């Protein structure tokens, strides 16, 4: 009735369709999860405080690194 190669081709095509649909549903679910994560981060209240404090700490860290690099360049052991 049907040739074996036709049956194999039809089964492979159906299997490929099932895999494609499953991957598409998984992708949409992952995108929805990431969207919920982004929305929850936007709705959280920000921490009180000034960003200037963090900037001052970062600047002092950079100054310390520069001091150490200058000491290494001049040959002084720390």
KOLMITOR-122706 format. One record per atom (N, C-alpha, C, O): atom name; residue number from 1; z, y, x. Coordinates in steps of 0.2 Angstrom, whole numbers, plus 5000, padded with zeros to 4 digits. Each point is the difference from the previous one (the first is absolute). Layout:
N
<node atom="CA" seq="NUM" w="Z" v="Y" u="X"/>
...
This chain:
78
<node atom="N" seq="1" w="5000" v="4994" u="5004"/>
<node atom="CA" seq="1" w="5000" v="5006" u="4996"/>
<node atom="C" seq="1" w="5000" v="5006" u="5004"/>
<node atom="O" seq="1" w="4995" v="5004" u="5000"/>
<node atom="N" seq="2" w="5011" v="4997" u="5004"/>
<node atom="CA" seq="2" w="5000" v="5006" u="5005"/>
<node atom="C" seq="2" w="4999" v="4997" u="5007"/>
<node atom="O" seq="2" w="5003" v="4995" u="5001"/>
<node atom="N" seq="3" w="4994" v="5009" u="5003"/>
<node atom="CA" seq="3" w="5000" v="4998" u="5007"/>
<node atom="C" seq="3" w="5006" v="5001" u="5003"/>
<node atom="O" seq="3" w="5004" v="5005" u="4999"/>
<node atom="N" seq="4" w="4998" v="4991" u="5006"/>
<node atom="CA" seq="4" w="5007" v="5001" u="5004"/>
<node atom="C" seq="4" w="5000" v="5007" u="5003"/>
<node atom="O" seq="4" w="5006" v="5003" u="5000"/>
<node atom="N" seq="5" w="4989" v="4999" u="5003"/>
<node atom="CA" seq="5" w="5000" v="5007" u="5003"/>
<node atom="C" seq="5" w="5001" v="5006" u="4996"/>
<node atom="O" seq="5" w="5003" v="5005" u="5001"/>
<node atom="N" seq="6" w="4994" v="4994" u="4992"/>
<node atom="CA" seq="6" w="5001" v="5005" u="4995"/>
<node atom="C" seq="6" w="5008" v="5000" u="4998"/>
<node atom="O" seq="6" w="5002" v="5006" u="4999"/>
<node atom="N" seq="7" w="5001" v="4989" u="5000"/>
<node atom="CA" seq="7" w="5007" v="4999" u="4999"/>
<node atom="C" seq="7" w="5004" v="5003" u="5005"/>
<node atom="O" seq="7" w="5005" v="5004" u="4999"/>
<node atom="N" seq="8" w="4994" v="4995" u="5007"/>
<node atom="CA" seq="8" w="5004" v="5002" u="5006"/>
<node atom="C" seq="8" w="4999" v="5008" u="5000"/>
<node atom="O" seq="8" w="5005" v="5003" u="5001"/>
<node atom="N" seq="9" w="4989" v="4999" u="4998"/>
<node atom="CA" seq="9" w="4999" v="5008" u="5001"/>
<node atom="C" seq="9" w="5003" v="5003" u="4994"/>
<node atom="O" seq="9" w="5003" v="5005" u="5001"/>
<node atom="N" seq="10" w="4997" v="4992" u="4993"/>
<node atom="CA" seq="10" w="5004" v="5003" u="4994"/>
<node atom="C" seq="10" w="5007" v="5000" u="5001"/>
<node atom="O" seq="10" w="5004" v="5005" u="4999"/>
<node atom="N" seq="11" w="4999" v="4990" u="5004"/>
<node atom="CA" seq="11" w="5007" v="4999" u="5001"/>
<node atom="C" seq="11" w="5002" v="5005" u="5006"/>
<node atom="O" seq="11" w="5005" v="5003" u="4999"/>
<node atom="N" seq="12" w="4991" v="4998" u="5006"/>
<node atom="CA" seq="12" w="5001" v="5005" u="5005"/>
<node atom="C" seq="12" w="5000" v="5007" u="4997"/>
<node atom="O" seq="12" w="5004" v="5004" u="5002"/>
<node atom="N" seq="13" w="4992" v="4998" u="4994"/>
<node atom="CA" seq="13" w="4999" v="5006" u="4997"/>
<node atom="C" seq="13" w="5006" v="5002" u="4996"/>
<node atom="O" seq="13" w="5003" v="5005" u="5000"/>
<node atom="N" seq="14" w="4999" v="4990" u="4996"/>
<node atom="CA" seq="14" w="5006" v="5001" u="4995"/>
<node atom="C" seq="14" w="5006" v="5001" u="5005"/>
<node atom="O" seq="14" w="5004" v="5004" u="4998"/>
<node atom="N" seq="15" w="4997" v="4992" u="5007"/>
<node atom="CA" seq="15" w="5006" v="5000" u="5004"/>
<node atom="C" seq="15" w="5000" v="5007" u="5004"/>
<node atom="O" seq="15" w="5005" v="5003" u="5000"/>
<node atom="N" seq="16" w="4989" v="4999" u="5002"/>
<node atom="CA" seq="16" w="5000" v="5007" u="5003"/>
<node atom="C" seq="16" w="5002" v="5005" u="4995"/>
<node atom="O" seq="16" w="5003" v="5005" u="5002"/>
<node atom="N" seq="17" w="4995" v="4995" u="4992"/>
<node atom="CA" seq="17" w="5001" v="5005" u="4995"/>
<node atom="C" seq="17" w="5008" v="5000" u="4999"/>
<node atom="O" seq="17" w="5003" v="5005" u="4999"/>
<node atom="N" seq="18" w="5000" v="4989" u="5000"/>
<node atom="CA" seq="18" w="5007" v="4999" u="4999"/>
<node atom="C" seq="18" w="5004" v="5004" u="5006"/>
<node atom="O" seq="18" w="5005" v="5003" u="4999"/>
<node atom="N" seq="19" w="4993" v="4995" u="5007"/>
<node atom="CA" seq="19" w="5003" v="5003" u="5006"/>
<node atom="C" seq="19" w="4999" v="5008" u="5000"/>
<node atom="O" seq="19" w="5005" v="5003" u="5002"/>
<node atom="N" seq="20" w="4989" v="4999" u="4996"/>
<node atom="CA" seq="20" w="4999" v="5007" u="5000"/>
<node atom="C" seq="20" w="5004" v="5004" u="4995"/>
<node atom="O" seq="20" w="5003" v="5005" u="5001"/>
<node atom="N" seq="21" w="4998" v="4992" u="4993"/>
<node atom="CA" seq="21" w="5004" v="5003" u="4995"/>
<node atom="C" seq="21" w="5008" v="5000" u="5002"/>
<node atom="O" seq="21" w="5003" v="5005" u="4999"/>
<node atom="N" seq="22" w="4999" v="4989" u="5004"/>
<node atom="CA" seq="22" w="5007" v="5000" u="5002"/>
<node atom="C" seq="22" w="5001" v="5005" u="5005"/>
<node atom="O" seq="22" w="5005" v="5004" u="5000"/>
<node atom="N" seq="23" w="4991" v="4997" u="5005"/>
<node atom="CA" seq="23" w="5001" v="5005" u="5005"/>
<node atom="C" seq="23" w="5000" v="5007" u="4997"/>
<node atom="O" seq="23" w="5003" v="5005" u="5002"/>
<node atom="N" seq="24" w="4992" v="4996" u="4993"/>
<node atom="CA" seq="24" w="5000" v="5007" u="4997"/>
<node atom="C" seq="24" w="5006" v="5001" u="4996"/>
<node atom="O" seq="24" w="5003" v="5006" u="5001"/>
<node atom="N" seq="25" w="5000" v="4990" u="4996"/>
<node atom="CA" seq="25" w="5006" v="5001" u="4996"/>
<node atom="C" seq="25" w="5006" v="5001" u="5005"/>
<node atom="O" seq="25" w="5004" v="5004" u="4999"/>
<node atom="N" seq="26" w="4996" v="4992" u="5007"/>
<node atom="CA" seq="26" w="5005" v="5001" u="5005"/>
<node atom="C" seq="26" w="5000" v="5007" u="5003"/>
<node atom="O" seq="26" w="5005" v="5004" u="5001"/>
<node atom="N" seq="27" w="4989" v="4999" u="5000"/>
<node atom="CA" seq="27" w="4999" v="5006" u="5003"/>
<node atom="C" seq="27" w="5002" v="5006" u="4995"/>
<node atom="O" seq="27" w="5003" v="5005" u="5002"/>
<node atom="N" seq="28" w="4995" v="4994" u="4992"/>
<node atom="CA" seq="28" w="5003" v="5005" u="4995"/>
<node atom="C" seq="28" w="5007" v="5000" u="4999"/>
<node atom="O" seq="28" w="5003" v="5005" u="5000"/>
<node atom="N" seq="29" w="5000" v="4989" u="5001"/>
<node atom="CA" seq="29" w="5008" v="5000" u="5000"/>
<node atom="C" seq="29" w="5003" v="5003" u="5006"/>
<node atom="O" seq="29" w="5005" v="5004" u="4999"/>
<node atom="N" seq="30" w="4992" v="4995" u="5007"/>
<node atom="CA" seq="30" w="5002" v="5003" u="5006"/>
<node atom="C" seq="30" w="5000" v="5008" u="4999"/>
<node atom="O" seq="30" w="5004" v="5003" u="5002"/>
<node atom="N" seq="31" w="4990" v="4999" u="4996"/>
<node atom="CA" seq="31" w="4999" v="5007" u="4999"/>
<node atom="C" seq="31" w="5005" v="5003" u="4995"/>
<node atom="O" seq="31" w="5003" v="5006" u="5001"/>
<node atom="N" seq="32" w="4998" v="4991" u="4994"/>
<node atom="CA" seq="32" w="5005" v="5002" u="4995"/>
<node atom="C" seq="32" w="5007" v="5000" u="5003"/>
<node atom="O" seq="32" w="5004" v="5005" u="4999"/>
<node atom="N" seq="33" w="4998" v="4990" u="5005"/>
<node atom="CA" seq="33" w="5006" v="5000" u="5004"/>
<node atom="C" seq="33" w="5001" v="5006" u="5004"/>
<node atom="O" seq="33" w="5005" v="5004" u="5000"/>
<node atom="N" seq="34" w="4990" v="4998" u="5004"/>
<node atom="CA" seq="34" w="5000" v="5006" u="5005"/>
<node atom="C" seq="34" w="5000" v="5006" u="4996"/>
<node atom="O" seq="34" w="5004" v="5005" u="5002"/>
<node atom="N" seq="35" w="4993" v="4995" u="4992"/>
<node atom="CA" seq="35" w="5000" v="5006" u="4996"/>
<node atom="C" seq="35" w="5007" v="5002" u="4997"/>
<node atom="O" seq="35" w="5003" v="5005" u="5000"/>
<node atom="N" seq="36" w="5001" v="4989" u="4998"/>
<node atom="CA" seq="36" w="5007" v="5001" u="4998"/>
<node atom="C" seq="36" w="5004" v="5002" u="5006"/>
<node atom="O" seq="36" w="5005" v="5004" u="4999"/>
<node atom="N" seq="37" w="4994" v="4993" u="5007"/>
<node atom="CA" seq="37" w="5004" v="5002" u="5006"/>
<node atom="C" seq="37" w="4999" v="5008" u="5001"/>
<node atom="O" seq="37" w="5005" v="5003" u="5001"/>
<node atom="N" seq="38" w="4989" v="4999" u="4999"/>
<node atom="CA" seq="38" w="4999" v="5007" u="5001"/>
<node atom="C" seq="38" w="5003" v="5005" u="4995"/>
<node atom="O" seq="38" w="5003" v="5005" u="5001"/>
<node atom="N" seq="39" w="4996" v="4993" u="4992"/>
<node atom="CA" seq="39" w="5003" v="5003" u="4995"/>
<node atom="C" seq="39" w="5008" v="5001" u="5001"/>
<node atom="O" seq="39" w="5003" v="5005" u="4998"/>
<node atom="N" seq="40" w="5000" v="4989" u="5004"/>
<node atom="CA" seq="40" w="5007" v="5000" u="5001"/>
<node atom="C" seq="40" w="5003" v="5004" u="5005"/>
<node atom="O" seq="40" w="5005" v="5003" u="5000"/>
<node atom="N" seq="41" w="4991" v="4998" u="5006"/>
<node atom="CA" seq="41" w="5001" v="5004" u="5005"/>
<node atom="C" seq="41" w="5000" v="5008" u="4998"/>
<node atom="O" seq="41" w="5004" v="5004" u="5003"/>
<node atom="N" seq="42" w="4991" v="4997" u="4993"/>
<node atom="CA" seq="42" w="4999" v="5007" u="4998"/>
<node atom="C" seq="42" w="5006" v="5002" u="4995"/>
<node atom="O" seq="42" w="5002" v="5006" u="5000"/>
<node atom="N" seq="43" w="5000" v="4990" u="4996"/>
<node atom="CA" seq="43" w="5006" v="5001" u="4995"/>
<node atom="C" seq="43" w="5007" v="5001" u="5003"/>
<node atom="O" seq="43" w="5004" v="5002" u="4997"/>
<node atom="N" seq="44" w="4996" v="4995" u="5009"/>
<node atom="CA" seq="44" w="5007" v="5000" u="5003"/>
<node atom="C" seq="44" w="5002" v="5007" u="5003"/>
<node atom="O" seq="44" w="4995" v="5004" u="5002"/>
<node atom="N" seq="45" w="5011" v="4998" u="4997"/>
<node atom="CA" seq="45" w="5002" v="5007" u="5002"/>
<node atom="C" seq="45" w="5000" v="5000" u="5007"/>
<node atom="O" seq="45" w="5002" v="4995" u="5004"/>
<node atom="N" seq="46" w="4996" v="5011" u="4999"/>
<node atom="CA" seq="46" w="5000" v="5001" u="5007"/>
<node atom="C" seq="46" w="5007" v="5000" u="5003"/>
<node atom="O" seq="46" w="5005" v="5003" u="4996"/>
<node atom="N" seq="47" w="4996" v="4996" u="5010"/>
<node atom="CA" seq="47" w="5007" v="5000" u="5003"/>
<node atom="C" seq="47" w="5001" v="5008" u="5001"/>
<node atom="O" seq="47" w="4996" v="5004" u="5002"/>
<node atom="N" seq="48" w="5011" v="4998" u="4997"/>
<node atom="CA" seq="48" w="5001" v="5007" u="5001"/>
<node atom="C" seq="48" w="5001" v="5001" u="5007"/>
<node atom="O" seq="48" w="5001" v="4996" u="5004"/>
<node atom="N" seq="49" w="4997" v="5010" u="4998"/>
<node atom="CA" seq="49" w="5001" v="5002" u="5007"/>
<node atom="C" seq="49" w="4994" v="5003" u="5002"/>
<node atom="O" seq="49" w="4994" v="5000" u="4997"/>
<node atom="N" seq="50" w="5006" v="5003" u="5009"/>
<node atom="CA" seq="50" w="4995" v="5004" u="5003"/>
<node atom="C" seq="50" w="4996" v="4996" u="5005"/>
<node atom="O" seq="50" w="5002" v="4996" u="5003"/>
<node atom="N" seq="51" w="4991" v="5004" u="4996"/>
<node atom="CA" seq="51" w="4996" v="4997" u="5005"/>
<node atom="C" seq="51" w="5001" v="5003" u="5007"/>
<node atom="O" seq="51" w="4997" v="4997" u="5005"/>
<node atom="N" seq="52" w="5006" v="5009" u="4995"/>
<node atom="CA" seq="52" w="5000" v="5003" u="5007"/>
<node atom="C" seq="52" w="5005" v="4996" u="5004"/>
<node atom="O" seq="52" w="4999" v="5000" u="5006"/>
<node atom="N" seq="53" w="5006" v="4997" u="4991"/>
<node atom="CA" seq="53" w="5005" v="4996" u="5004"/>
<node atom="C" seq="53" w="4996" v="4994" u="5004"/>
<node atom="O" seq="53" w="5001" v="4999" u="5006"/>
<node atom="N" seq="54" w="4995" v="4998" u="4990"/>
<node atom="CA" seq="54" w="4996" v="4995" u="5004"/>
<node atom="C" seq="54" w="4995" v="5002" u="5005"/>
<node atom="O" seq="54" w="4999" v="4997" u="5005"/>
<node atom="N" seq="55" w="4998" v="5009" u="4994"/>
<node atom="CA" seq="55" w="4996" v="5003" u="5005"/>
<node atom="C" seq="55" w="5004" v="5002" u="5006"/>
<node atom="O" seq="55" w="4997" v="4999" u="5005"/>
<node atom="N" seq="56" w="5009" v="5004" u="4994"/>
<node atom="CA" seq="56" w="5004" v="5001" u="5006"/>
<node atom="C" seq="56" w="5002" v="4994" u="5004"/>
<node atom="O" seq="56" w="5000" v="5000" u="5006"/>
<node atom="N" seq="57" w="5001" v="4995" u="4991"/>
<node atom="CA" seq="57" w="5002" v="4994" u="5003"/>
<node atom="C" seq="57" w="4994" v="4997" u="5004"/>
<node atom="O" seq="57" w="5000" v="4998" u="5006"/>
<node atom="N" seq="58" w="4994" v="5003" u="4991"/>
<node atom="CA" seq="58" w="4994" v="4997" u="5003"/>
<node atom="C" seq="58" w="4998" v="5005" u="5006"/>
<node atom="O" seq="58" w="4998" v="4997" u="5005"/>
<node atom="N" seq="59" w="5003" v="5009" u="4995"/>
<node atom="CA" seq="59" w="4999" v="5005" u="5005"/>
<node atom="C" seq="59" w="5005" v="4998" u="5006"/>
<node atom="O" seq="59" w="4997" v="5001" u="5006"/>
<node atom="N" seq="60" w="5009" v="4998" u="4992"/>
<node atom="CA" seq="60" w="5005" v="4999" u="5006"/>
<node atom="C" seq="60" w="4998" v="4993" u="5003"/>
<node atom="O" seq="60" w="5001" v="4999" u="5006"/>
<node atom="N" seq="61" w="4996" v="4996" u="4990"/>
<node atom="CA" seq="61" w="4998" v="4994" u="5003"/>
<node atom="C" seq="61" w="4994" v="5001" u="5005"/>
<node atom="O" seq="61" w="5000" v="4997" u="5006"/>
<node atom="N" seq="62" w="4996" v="5007" u="4992"/>
<node atom="CA" seq="62" w="4994" v="5002" u="5004"/>
<node atom="C" seq="62" w="5002" v="5003" u="5006"/>
<node atom="O" seq="62" w="4997" v="4999" u="5006"/>
<node atom="N" seq="63" w="5007" v="5006" u="4994"/>
<node atom="CA" seq="63" w="5003" v="5004" u="5006"/>
<node atom="C" seq="63" w="5003" v="4995" u="5005"/>
<node atom="O" seq="63" w="4999" v="5000" u="5006"/>
<node atom="N" seq="64" w="5005" v="4995" u="4991"/>
<node atom="CA" seq="64" w="5003" v="4995" u="5004"/>
<node atom="C" seq="64" w="4995" v="4996" u="5004"/>
<node atom="O" seq="64" w="5001" v="4998" u="5006"/>
<node atom="N" seq="65" w="4994" v="5000" u="4990"/>
<node atom="CA" seq="65" w="4995" v="4996" u="5003"/>
<node atom="C" seq="65" w="4996" v="5004" u="5006"/>
<node atom="O" seq="65" w="4998" v="4997" u="5005"/>
<node atom="N" seq="66" w="5001" v="5009" u="4994"/>
<node atom="CA" seq="66" w="4996" v="5004" u="5005"/>
<node atom="C" seq="66" w="5005" v="5001" u="5006"/>
<node atom="O" seq="66" w="4997" v="5000" u="5005"/>
<node atom="N" seq="67" w="5009" v="5001" u="4994"/>
<node atom="CA" seq="67" w="5005" v="5001" u="5005"/>
<node atom="C" seq="67" w="5000" v="4993" u="5005"/>
<node atom="O" seq="67" w="5000" v="5001" u="5006"/>
<node atom="N" seq="68" w="5000" v="4994" u="4990"/>
<node atom="CA" seq="68" w="5000" v="4993" u="5004"/>
<node atom="C" seq="68" w="4993" v="4999" u="5004"/>
<node atom="O" seq="68" w="5000" v="4998" u="5005"/>
<node atom="N" seq="69" w="4994" v="5004" u="4992"/>
<node atom="CA" seq="69" w="4994" v="5000" u="5003"/>
<node atom="C" seq="69" w="4999" v="5004" u="5006"/>
<node atom="O" seq="69" w="4998" v="4998" u="5005"/>
<node atom="N" seq="70" w="5005" v="5008" u="4994"/>
<node atom="CA" seq="70" w="5000" v="5005" u="5006"/>
<node atom="C" seq="70" w="5004" v="4997" u="5006"/>
<node atom="O" seq="70" w="4999" v="5001" u="5005"/>
<node atom="N" seq="71" w="5007" v="4996" u="4993"/>
<node atom="CA" seq="71" w="5004" v="4997" u="5005"/>
<node atom="C" seq="71" w="4997" v="4995" u="5004"/>
<node atom="O" seq="71" w="5000" v="4999" u="5006"/>
<node atom="N" seq="72" w="4996" v="4997" u="4990"/>
<node atom="CA" seq="72" w="4996" v="4994" u="5003"/>
<node atom="C" seq="72" w="4995" v="5003" u="5004"/>
<node atom="O" seq="72" w="4999" v="4997" u="5006"/>
<node atom="N" seq="73" w="4997" v="5008" u="4992"/>
<node atom="CA" seq="73" w="4995" v="5003" u="5004"/>
<node atom="C" seq="73" w="5002" v="5003" u="5006"/>
<node atom="O" seq="73" w="4997" v="5000" u="5005"/>
<node atom="N" seq="74" w="5009" v="5003" u="4995"/>
<node atom="CA" seq="74" w="5003" v="5003" u="5006"/>
<node atom="C" seq="74" w="5004" v="4995" u="5005"/>
<node atom="O" seq="74" w="5002" v="5002" u="5005"/>
<node atom="N" seq="75" w="4998" v="4992" u="4993"/>
<node atom="CA" seq="75" w="5003" v="4995" u="5004"/>
<node atom="C" seq="75" w="5008" v="4999" u="4999"/>
<node atom="O" seq="75" w="5003" v="4997" u="5004"/>
<node atom="N" seq="76" w="5000" v="5006" u="4991"/>
<node atom="CA" seq="76" w="5007" v="5000" u="4999"/>
<node atom="C" seq="76" w="5002" v="4994" u="4996"/>
<node atom="O" seq="76" w="4997" v="4999" u="4995"/>
<node atom="N" seq="77" w="5008" v="4997" u="5007"/>
<node atom="CA" seq="77" w="5002" v="4994" u="4996"/>
<node atom="C" seq="77" w="5005" v="5003" u="4995"/>
<node atom="O" seq="77" w="5004" v="5004" u="5002"/>
<node atom="N" seq="78" w="4996" v="4993" u="4992"/>
<node atom="CA" seq="78" w="5004" v="5002" u="4995"/>
<node atom="C" seq="78" w="5006" v="4995" u="4999"/>
<node atom="O" seq="78" w="5004" v="5001" u="4996"/>
